[in-house]
């Protein structure tokens, strides 16, 4: 079984204490696609499935001919919470135990025949894998917290994490979709200026919609619009 990188046991314990020790008493939700909605302010130490994990799985895994709802590989669907938690792979996600979860094992694989997502798709980053690990460690809950603070949108704090979470899986590496790279500030700016990125995320007619796995929400679209209107600062 592959080991989980980066987080020490002490760090995980501290983060879980912060996540569950004060703000929110969160009931364990049933295994269906109706999340427990936590009122803002959202807890920065809690991982929210709806806003953080599901978009990542949709972008990297729930693609056609892979683990979508239409023709899921090996019968494993990753297109929603219920499908993920009721997977025929019984230990795909073991709540509270990343080390026992098959999902973590395939994300951390080095064998190109076993790693997910498979080549030529780019593997998830260490930060993305760590986020999924922490979500499982926190109980693999179906939580949602949709606060939207757009008072001071920055590239490093808002736009880059959004692009990394929703776009980079398809738009990085030697086989980037449409030969479009979105792994750096200059590449994102170029995509806005030269590749109709804003039209694509707004899903305008005649433009290939991005991300194809699901539209950005109103808050995400507003963040991107405000950043572009501010002349795309590298802040």
NORUR-V251707 format. One record per backbone hydrogen bond with DSSP energy under -0.5 kcal/mol. NH is the residue of the N-H (numbers start at 1). CO is the residue of the C=O. If there is no record, write none. Layout:
[[NH	CO] [NH	CO]]
This chain:
[[7	5] [8	6] [12	8] [13	9] [14	10] [15	11] [16	12] [17	13] [18	14] [19	15] [20	16] [21	17] [26	24] [27	25] [29	27] [32	30] [35	33] [36	142] [37	35] [38	36] [38	144] [39	37] [44	42] [46	43] [48	46] [49	47] [50	143] [52	48] [53	48] [53	49] [54	49] [56	52] [57	53] [58	54] [59	55] [60	56] [61	57] [62	57] [63	61] [66	63] [67	61] [68	63] [73	66] [75	72] [76	73] [77	75] [78	67] [84	80] [85	81] [86	82] [87	84] [90	88] [92	89] [95	93] [96	136] [97	94] [100	97] [101	98] [102	91] [102	100] [103	92] [104	101] [105	101] [106	102] [107	103] [108	104] [109	105] [112	110] [114	111] [115	111] [116	106] [121	118] [122	169] [129	125] [130	126] [131	127] [132	128] [133	129] [134	130] [135	131] [136	132] [137	133] [138	134] [139	136] [140	135] [143	141] [144	36] [147	145] [150	148] [153	150] [158	154] [159	154] [160	155] [162	158] [163	159] [164	160] [165	161] [166	162] [167	163] [168	163] [170	167] [171	167] [176	173] [177	170] [179	176] [180	177] [181	179] [182	171] [188	184] [189	185] [190	186] [191	187] [192	188] [193	189] [194	190] [195	191] [197	191] [200	196] [201	197] [202	198] [203	200] [204	199] [207	204] [210	200] [214	211] [221	217] [222	218] [223	219] [224	220] [225	221] [226	222] [227	223] [228	224] [229	225] [230	226] [231	228] [232	227] [235	233]]
